[in-house]
Amino acid sequence: MVFDVVVEVTLRPGIADPQGATIERALPALGFDGVSGVAVGKSIRFSLESTDEAAARAEVEDLCGRFLSNPVIEDSAVSLTRVGS
């Protein structure tokens, strides 16, 4: 089976987000008032071949913990969609 994978990586609560803060401070000067809580993260997309969804999810979770995110300061959310039937 082939799965389309989307991994959303965000900073954990309490971790400083200087990029998000810079964007938030710049928005009023650009005419965007009332915007708050800006957070910057990353989205990683790829395809994965695996025997089933549980095995695919386990592999992606391992990949996140070892390579795609820093588990000390970042959280990751995994979405899997089976390709085809």
C-alpha positions, 0 to 999 in steps of 0.5 A: 500500500502507498500512503500520502503523508503530511507531517506538521511540526510545531514548537511546543508550548512555552518555546520561543517563536522569534519568527512568529513574533516578528511576523506578528509585529510587522502585520499592523504596519501592513494594515493587518490589525487584530492578528495575534498568536502567530506561530511558524512551523513546517509541513513535510509531505511525502509518499510511503509504501508500507504493508498497512496503515498501522505500520506506516504510522509507526514508521513515520512516528519513528522518522519524526522522532529521529529526523524530521523534528526535534522532540525536545522542543517540537511536536509533530502531527501525522496525517496519512491518506491511502493512495488508490484502492 
